[in-house]
Amino acid sequence: MEEKVCPKCNNSQIEKGIIRSGNAVVHMFSYNNPRSQSSPISSYYCSNCGYVLGLYFENPKILGK
């Protein structure tokens, strides 16, 4: 992650988080093959104001298969 400071409040406390829905982690699936392997979706967020700086999935190579 390139950003080290929140663009909204200039706080430098950027944290990594996991996105959950109910009791499970949200996963990304390939659009072309929704029954393929999946990858958890994570994010970086500001611990001061809660601004979400970005979303990404942990294992991008498995979605390309």
C-alpha positions as CSV (number, residue, x, y, z in Angstrom):
1,M,0.0,0.0,0.0
2,E,1.5,3.3,-1.1
3,E,-0.5,5.8,1.1
4,K,0.9,6.2,4.6
5,V,-1.4,9.1,5.6
6,C,-5.2,9.4,5.4
7,P,-6.2,11.8,2.6
8,K,-9.2,12.9,4.6
9,C,-7.8,13.8,8.1
10,N,-4.0,13.5,7.6
11,N,-3.7,10.8,10.3
12,S,-0.8,8.4,9.9
13,Q,-2.4,5.4,11.7
14,I,-3.5,3.3,8.7
15,E,-4.7,-0.2,9.6
16,K,-5.4,-3.3,7.7
17,G,-8.9,-4.9,8.1
18,I,-11.0,-7.8,6.9
19,I,-14.4,-7.3,5.5
20,R,-17.1,-9.5,7.0
21,S,-20.7,-10.1,6.4
22,G,-22.5,-11.7,9.3
23,N,-20.3,-14.6,10.5
24,A,-18.2,-15.0,7.4
25,V,-15.4,-13.1,5.6
26,V,-16.5,-11.7,2.2
27,H,-14.8,-13.4,-0.8
28,M,-14.1,-12.3,-4.3
29,F,-14.9,-14.7,-7.1
30,S,-14.0,-14.6,-10.8
31,Y,-16.8,-13.0,-12.9
32,N,-16.1,-15.5,-15.7
33,N,-16.0,-18.5,-13.4
34,P,-18.0,-17.9,-10.2
35,R,-17.5,-21.5,-9.1
36,S,-13.7,-21.2,-9.1
37,Q,-11.5,-20.5,-6.1
38,S,-12.1,-17.3,-4.2
39,S,-10.0,-14.9,-2.2
40,P,-10.9,-12.9,0.9
41,I,-11.5,-9.2,0.5
42,S,-9.4,-6.9,2.8
43,S,-9.0,-3.2,3.2
44,Y,-6.9,-0.4,4.6
45,Y,-8.6,2.2,6.7
46,C,-7.8,5.2,8.8
47,S,-8.1,4.4,12.6
48,N,-8.9,8.1,13.3
49,C,-11.8,8.9,11.0
50,G,-12.7,5.5,9.6
51,Y,-12.0,6.5,5.9
52,V,-11.5,3.4,3.8
53,L,-8.4,3.9,1.6
54,G,-8.7,0.9,-0.6
55,L,-10.1,-2.6,-1.1
56,Y,-8.1,-5.5,-2.4
57,F,-8.3,-9.3,-2.5
58,E,-5.5,-11.3,-0.8
59,N,-4.8,-13.9,-3.6
60,P,-5.2,-12.3,-7.0
61,K,-3.4,-15.1,-8.9
62,I,-6.0,-17.7,-8.0
63,L,-8.8,-15.6,-9.6
64,G,-7.1,-15.5,-12.9
65,K,-7.4,-19.3,-13.3
